[in-house]
Amino acid sequence: MNNQTLQERKEALIKQQKALIKKRDNINQELKEVKKKIEDSEKEYLMEFLKNSKMTIHEAIEKLKSNNDNQNHYQ
């Protein structure tokens, strides 16, 4: 291989690397957006659940703490 061919190959690989980095960044951004949507949905669900239940926020927090303690105990 001559120097011109090596240089062309190097440039092609750099271009490919930049495209892959851009694609990775886009995927990471989309993942952040999906995570945010999931968190928002979970919050909306919990708020709606609390509205429809007879539980106070304090009771719900205590129940969540209790459930968390039980899960940690069995792990």
Buried (B, 14 or more C-beta within 10 A) or exposed (E): EEEEEEEEEEEEEEEEEEEEEEEEEEEEEEEEEEEEEEEEEEEEEEEEEBEEEEEEEEEBEEEEEEEEEEEEEEE
